[in-house]
Amino acid sequence: MTELCLETVLQAEILPSLPAVAVKVLSLDPELAADDLARVIALDAALSARILKTANSPLYAPVLPVGNIKRAIIRIGNRQVRTLSLAFSLVPLENARLDFTPFWRHSLTTAVAARRLLRRINPQMVEEGFTAGLLADIGAILLAGAQADRYVEVLKRRGTTGEGLDAAERAVFGFDHTALGLAAARCWRFPEGLLAVIEHHRDPRGWMGAGEVSLLVRAVHLAGVLADFFQGDCPECCREGFIAVAGAIPALQGLDFDGFAHEVEEETREISEWMGIHLPPGRSLAELLEEANRRLVAISSECEEVIEWIYRTQVDLIRRPEP
């Protein structure tokens, strides 16, 4: 299989496909006045409608409805509007050869979970958490959209070899979606926090920074573990992994996994509706928890049998008379 050049995908397949207004919004100064940003967004009727819908959505729990773009930007925040403009531009991405539902289900779940986690860890970062979670794996959506036929090979390879998504992508393309997402984010002039999340959210140990960016990376990592619980092949691993990581964060100690997962599941489906992403029913939380518990019981039983066998072997050796 011939490897594909990352720059070829980045320049020839992805950037030109974005609406001009979204590209313009992303290139603007993050600290631009709401008036100036509103004038640019108003040039795209569809994007304007989605920004207004977002500002009036349950995500922001508005007391009074927002009726103009400027007030919507003030409510959401300049930085969030910039990156959400990209997300909204990519939502309609469709291809008859590839189902994008799993990508968006995972991204939305990660976004909602990150927002809820940061509400406990650092309430001032909740909106950054949602945006970072939504765009953490943006490279996968970009790569699948740009190379749908070959991405089918990635998914088939995962099914037959059992290897991770990144490894399967590297085998087919020569690079993975993390590398593509990071390169695209740099072209789109994303802030440092989003760059760090895209590059390190799968393994936050690689991020050597501190402060708010470190919190953002860790929160999105944990949110991604929860998203894997809903969609992965090993729900019990994800459940135990989430509990272990959350237990090491003071603000999350005592967090009830089952209750938290239920809240995230409900909010994800609600938000998917106003974002225009239609998520078909998947396995319910109750089914996933039942499967996780069943597997954990099986693992525990196997461990007990092994321990008992070792014990009996040692006893037999002790009791065996010397020759």
C-alpha positions as CSV (number, residue, x, y, z in Angstrom):
1,M,0.0,0.0,0.0
2,T,1.4,3.4,-1.0
3,E,1.7,5.8,1.8
4,L,-0.1,9.1,1.4
5,C,1.7,12.4,2.0
6,L,0.2,14.3,5.0
7,E,0.7,17.6,3.3
8,T,-1.3,16.4,0.3
9,V,-4.3,15.6,2.4
10,L,-4.0,18.7,4.4
11,Q,-3.7,21.1,1.5
12,A,-5.5,19.5,-1.4
13,E,-8.3,17.6,0.3
14,I,-9.4,19.3,3.5
15,L,-8.8,23.1,3.8
16,P,-10.4,24.0,0.5
17,S,-13.5,22.0,1.5
18,L,-14.3,24.3,4.4
19,P,-16.8,27.2,3.9
20,A,-15.0,30.5,3.3
21,V,-16.6,32.2,6.3
22,A,-15.6,29.4,8.7
23,V,-12.0,29.7,7.4
24,K,-12.2,33.5,7.9
25,V,-13.5,33.2,11.4
26,L,-10.7,30.8,12.4
27,S,-8.1,33.1,11.1
28,L,-9.3,36.1,13.1
29,D,-7.7,37.4,16.3
30,P,-9.3,35.4,19.2
31,E,-9.6,38.7,21.1
32,L,-11.5,40.4,18.3
33,A,-14.5,42.5,19.4
34,A,-17.8,40.7,19.3
35,D,-19.1,43.4,16.8
36,D,-16.4,42.6,14.3
37,L,-16.8,38.8,14.7
38,A,-20.5,39.1,14.3
39,R,-20.2,40.9,11.0
40,V,-18.1,38.1,9.6
41,I,-20.4,35.3,10.8
42,A,-23.4,37.1,9.5
43,L,-22.1,36.5,6.0
44,D,-23.0,32.8,6.3
45,A,-26.7,32.4,7.1
46,A,-26.4,28.7,8.0
47,L,-23.5,29.3,10.4
48,S,-25.3,32.3,11.9
49,A,-28.4,30.1,12.6
50,R,-26.3,27.4,14.3
51,I,-24.5,29.9,16.5
52,L,-27.8,31.4,17.6
53,K,-29.2,28.0,18.1
54,T,-26.2,27.1,20.3
55,A,-26.5,30.2,22.4
56,N,-30.2,29.4,23.1
57,S,-29.6,25.6,23.6
58,P,-29.7,23.7,26.9
59,L,-25.9,23.8,26.9
60,Y,-26.1,27.4,28.0
61,A,-29.3,27.2,30.0
62,P,-30.4,30.7,28.9
63,V,-32.9,32.6,31.1
64,L,-33.8,34.9,28.2
65,P,-33.5,34.0,24.5
66,V,-30.7,35.5,22.4
67,G,-31.9,37.1,19.1
68,N,-28.8,38.5,17.5
69,I,-25.3,37.2,16.6
70,K,-23.4,39.7,18.8
71,R,-25.2,38.7,21.9
72,A,-24.8,35.0,21.0
73,I,-21.0,35.5,20.7
74,I,-20.9,37.3,24.1
75,R,-22.8,34.4,25.7
76,I,-20.7,31.7,24.1
77,G,-17.3,33.4,24.1
78,N,-15.1,34.5,21.2
79,R,-12.7,31.5,21.3
80,Q,-15.6,29.0,21.5
81,V,-17.4,30.6,18.6
82,R,-14.2,30.3,16.4
83,T,-13.7,26.6,17.0
84,L,-17.4,25.8,16.9
85,S,-17.5,27.4,13.5
86,L,-15.2,24.7,12.3
87,A,-17.1,22.0,14.0
88,F,-20.4,23.1,12.6
89,S,-18.9,23.4,9.1
90,L,-17.8,19.7,9.3
91,V,-21.1,18.3,10.8
92,P,-22.8,17.9,7.4
93,L,-19.8,15.9,6.1
94,E,-21.3,12.9,4.5
95,N,-20.1,10.1,2.2
96,A,-22.2,7.2,0.9
97,R,-19.2,4.9,1.4
98,L,-18.6,5.7,5.1
99,D,-20.9,6.2,8.1
100,F,-19.6,9.2,10.2
101,T,-22.0,8.5,13.0
102,P,-19.5,6.7,15.2
103,F,-17.0,9.6,14.8
104,W,-19.6,12.2,15.9
105,R,-21.0,10.0,18.7
106,H,-17.5,9.7,20.2
107,S,-16.7,13.4,19.7
108,L,-20.0,14.6,21.2
109,T,-19.7,12.2,24.2
110,T,-16.2,13.4,24.8
111,A,-17.3,17.1,24.6
112,V,-20.2,16.7,27.0
113,A,-18.1,14.6,29.5
114,A,-15.2,17.1,29.4
115,R,-17.6,20.0,30.1
116,R,-19.1,18.2,33.0
117,L,-15.7,17.2,34.4
118,L,-14.3,20.7,34.2
119,R,-17.4,22.0,35.9
120,R,-16.1,20.1,39.0
121,I,-12.4,20.7,38.4
122,N,-12.3,24.3,37.2
123,P,-15.7,25.9,36.4
124,Q,-14.1,28.8,34.4
125,M,-13.0,26.3,31.8
126,V,-16.3,24.5,31.0
127,E,-16.8,26.0,27.6
128,E,-13.2,25.3,26.6
129,G,-13.7,21.8,27.7
130,F,-16.7,21.3,25.5
131,T,-14.9,22.7,22.4
132,A,-11.7,20.7,23.1
133,G,-13.6,17.5,23.6
134,L,-15.5,18.1,20.4
135,L,-12.4,18.7,18.3
136,A,-9.9,16.3,20.1
137,D,-10.2,13.7,17.4
138,I,-11.0,16.1,14.5
139,G,-8.2,14.5,12.5
140,A,-10.2,11.2,12.2
141,I,-13.2,13.0,10.7
142,L,-10.9,15.0,8.4
143,L,-9.0,11.9,7.3
144,A,-12.1,9.7,6.8
145,G,-13.8,12.5,4.9
146,A,-10.9,13.2,2.6
147,Q,-10.0,9.5,2.0
148,A,-13.3,7.6,2.5
149,D,-12.4,4.7,0.2
150,R,-9.1,4.0,1.9
151,Y,-10.5,4.7,5.4
152,V,-12.8,1.7,4.9
153,E,-9.5,-0.3,4.8
154,V,-8.6,1.1,8.2
155,L,-11.8,0.0,9.7
156,K,-11.6,-3.5,8.1
157,R,-8.0,-3.8,9.3
158,R,-9.1,-3.0,12.9
159,G,-11.7,-5.7,12.7
160,T,-9.4,-8.4,11.5
161,T,-6.2,-7.5,13.4
162,G,-7.6,-6.0,16.6
163,E,-5.0,-3.2,16.5
164,G,-5.8,0.3,17.6
165,L,-7.2,3.0,15.3
166,D,-3.9,4.9,15.2
167,A,-1.9,1.8,14.3
168,A,-4.3,0.9,11.6
169,E,-4.2,4.4,10.1
170,R,-0.5,4.4,10.0
171,A,-0.4,1.0,8.3
172,V,-2.8,2.3,5.5
173,F,-1.8,5.9,5.2
174,G,1.7,6.2,6.7
175,F,0.4,8.7,9.4
176,D,-2.5,8.8,11.8
177,H,-5.4,11.1,12.5
178,T,-3.6,12.7,15.5
179,A,-0.8,13.9,13.2
180,L,-3.3,15.2,10.6
181,G,-5.5,16.9,13.3
182,L,-2.5,18.6,14.8
183,A,-1.3,19.8,11.5
184,A,-4.7,21.1,10.5
185,A,-5.2,22.8,13.9
186,R,-1.8,24.6,13.5
187,C,-2.9,25.8,10.0
188,W,-6.2,27.0,11.5
189,R,-4.2,28.8,14.3
190,F,-5.9,27.0,17.2
191,P,-4.8,28.1,20.7
192,E,-2.2,26.2,22.7
193,G,-4.8,24.4,24.8
194,L,-6.5,22.8,21.8
195,L,-3.2,21.9,20.2
196,A,-2.1,20.2,23.4
197,V,-5.4,18.3,23.6
198,I,-5.3,17.1,20.0
199,E,-1.8,15.8,20.4
200,H,-1.9,14.4,24.0
201,H,-5.4,13.6,25.0
202,R,-5.0,9.9,24.4
203,D,-1.9,9.8,26.6
204,P,-1.6,12.9,28.8
205,R,1.7,11.7,30.2
206,G,3.3,13.1,27.0
207,W,2.2,16.6,27.9
208,M,4.9,18.3,30.0
209,G,3.1,21.6,30.6
210,A,1.2,22.7,33.6
211,G,-1.6,25.1,34.6
212,E,-5.0,25.3,32.9
213,V,-3.8,23.5,29.7
214,S,-2.7,20.5,31.8
215,L,-6.2,20.4,33.4
216,L,-7.8,20.6,29.9
217,V,-5.7,17.7,28.6
218,R,-6.4,15.5,31.6
219,A,-10.1,16.3,31.5
220,V,-10.5,15.5,27.8
221,H,-8.4,12.3,28.3
222,L,-10.8,11.2,31.0
223,A,-13.8,12.2,28.9
224,G,-12.4,10.1,26.0
225,V,-12.2,7.1,28.3
226,L,-15.9,7.5,29.0
227,A,-16.7,7.8,25.3
228,D,-14.7,4.6,24.7
229,F,-16.9,3.0,27.4
230,F,-19.9,3.6,25.3
231,Q,-18.4,2.6,22.0
232,G,-15.3,0.4,22.7
233,D,-14.9,-3.3,22.8
234,C,-13.9,-3.5,26.5
235,P,-16.5,-1.5,28.6
236,E,-15.1,-3.0,31.9
237,C,-11.6,-1.8,31.1
238,C,-12.9,1.7,30.4
239,R,-15.0,1.8,33.5
240,E,-12.2,0.7,35.7
241,G,-9.8,3.0,34.0
242,F,-12.1,6.0,34.4
243,I,-12.6,5.3,38.1
244,A,-8.8,4.9,38.7
245,V,-7.9,8.2,36.9
246,A,-10.8,10.1,38.4
247,G,-9.8,8.9,41.9
248,A,-6.4,10.5,41.5
249,I,-7.9,13.9,40.9
250,P,-9.0,15.6,44.2
251,A,-12.0,17.4,42.7
252,L,-13.3,14.1,41.2
253,Q,-12.9,11.8,44.2
254,G,-16.1,10.1,45.1
255,L,-17.6,10.7,41.6
256,D,-20.3,8.1,40.9
257,F,-19.4,6.5,37.5
258,D,-22.9,5.1,36.8
259,G,-24.7,8.4,37.6
260,F,-22.2,10.5,35.7
261,A,-22.3,8.2,32.6
262,H,-26.1,8.4,32.6
263,E,-26.0,12.2,32.7
264,V,-23.5,12.3,29.9
265,E,-25.5,9.9,27.8
266,E,-28.7,12.0,28.2
267,E,-27.1,15.3,27.4
268,T,-25.2,13.9,24.4
269,R,-28.4,12.8,22.8
270,E,-30.1,16.2,23.5
271,I,-27.2,18.2,22.2
272,S,-26.9,16.0,19.0
273,E,-30.4,17.2,18.1
274,W,-29.6,20.9,18.0
275,M,-26.3,20.3,16.3
276,G,-28.0,18.4,13.5
277,I,-26.3,15.1,14.2
278,H,-28.7,12.2,14.2
279,L,-27.5,9.5,16.5
280,P,-29.3,6.1,16.1
281,P,-29.9,4.2,19.3
282,G,-26.9,2.3,20.6
283,R,-26.4,-0.1,23.4
284,S,-28.0,1.3,26.5
285,L,-26.1,2.3,29.6
286,A,-27.7,-0.5,31.6
287,E,-26.6,-3.1,29.0
288,L,-23.0,-1.7,29.0
289,L,-22.8,-1.7,32.8
290,E,-24.3,-5.2,32.9
291,E,-21.7,-6.4,30.4
292,A,-18.9,-4.7,32.3
293,N,-19.9,-6.2,35.6
294,R,-20.3,-9.7,34.1
295,R,-16.8,-9.5,32.6
296,L,-15.3,-8.3,35.8
297,V,-17.0,-11.1,37.7
298,A,-15.6,-13.6,35.2
299,I,-12.1,-12.1,35.5
300,S,-12.4,-12.2,39.3
301,S,-13.5,-15.9,39.2
302,E,-10.6,-16.8,37.0
303,C,-8.2,-15.0,39.3
304,E,-9.6,-16.9,42.3
305,E,-9.2,-20.2,40.5
306,V,-5.6,-19.4,39.7
307,I,-4.9,-18.4,43.2
308,E,-6.5,-21.6,44.6
309,W,-4.5,-23.7,42.1
310,I,-1.3,-22.0,43.2
311,Y,-2.2,-22.5,46.9
312,R,-3.0,-26.2,46.4
313,T,0.2,-26.8,44.4
314,Q,2.2,-25.2,47.2
315,V,0.5,-27.3,49.8
316,D,1.1,-30.5,47.8
317,L,4.7,-29.6,47.6
318,I,5.0,-29.0,51.3
319,R,3.2,-32.2,52.2
320,R,5.1,-34.3,49.6
321,P,7.5,-36.5,51.5
322,E,11.2,-36.1,50.7
323,P,12.7,-39.0,48.6
